[in-house]
């Protein structure tokens, strides 16, 4: 009787831990990612132009 009760308690506890794991994963890992696009500013000075050309190569 004691063994059956222990198995039942451990099974329920395992189910609760398993469910909490998936709930935490759902909160941590978002399904929808918002992408933020940067607008590039045009280079103003000669140094910025050279730097921009070096980055785009």
C-alpha positions as CSV (number, residue, x, y, z in Angstrom):
1,X,0.0,0.0,0.0
2,X,2.8,2.4,0.9
3,X,4.7,1.6,-2.4
4,X,1.6,2.3,-4.5
5,X,1.0,5.6,-2.7
6,X,4.7,6.6,-3.2
7,X,4.5,5.7,-6.9
8,X,1.3,7.8,-7.3
9,X,2.9,10.8,-5.5
10,X,6.1,10.6,-7.6
11,X,4.1,10.3,-10.8
12,X,2.0,13.4,-9.9
13,X,5.1,15.3,-8.9
14,X,6.9,14.3,-12.1
15,X,3.9,15.5,-14.2
16,X,3.8,18.8,-12.4
17,X,7.5,19.4,-13.0
18,X,7.2,18.4,-16.6
19,X,4.3,20.8,-17.2
20,X,6.1,23.6,-15.4
21,X,9.2,23.0,-17.6
22,X,7.1,23.6,-20.8
23,X,5.3,26.6,-19.3
24,X,8.7,28.2,-18.5
25,X,10.0,27.4,-22.0
26,X,6.9,29.0,-23.5
27,X,7.6,32.2,-21.5
28,X,11.3,32.3,-22.1
29,X,11.3,31.5,-25.9
30,X,9.0,33.8,-27.7
31,X,7.2,32.4,-30.8
32,X,7.0,35.7,-32.6
33,X,10.1,37.7,-33.0
34,X,9.8,41.4,-33.8
35,X,12.5,42.4,-36.2
36,X,13.8,45.9,-36.0
37,X,15.3,47.2,-39.2
38,X,18.0,49.8,-38.9
39,X,18.0,52.6,-41.4
40,X,21.4,53.5,-42.6
41,X,22.4,57.1,-42.5
42,X,24.3,58.5,-45.5
43,X,28.0,59.2,-44.7
44,X,28.6,62.9,-44.2
45,X,32.3,63.3,-43.9
46,X,35.1,61.8,-45.9
47,X,36.1,59.5,-43.0
48,X,32.6,58.2,-42.8
49,X,32.5,57.5,-46.5
50,X,35.8,55.6,-46.4
51,X,34.6,53.6,-43.4
52,X,31.2,52.8,-45.0
53,X,33.0,51.6,-48.2
54,X,35.3,49.4,-46.2
55,X,32.4,47.9,-44.3
56,X,30.4,47.1,-47.4
57,X,33.2,45.3,-49.2
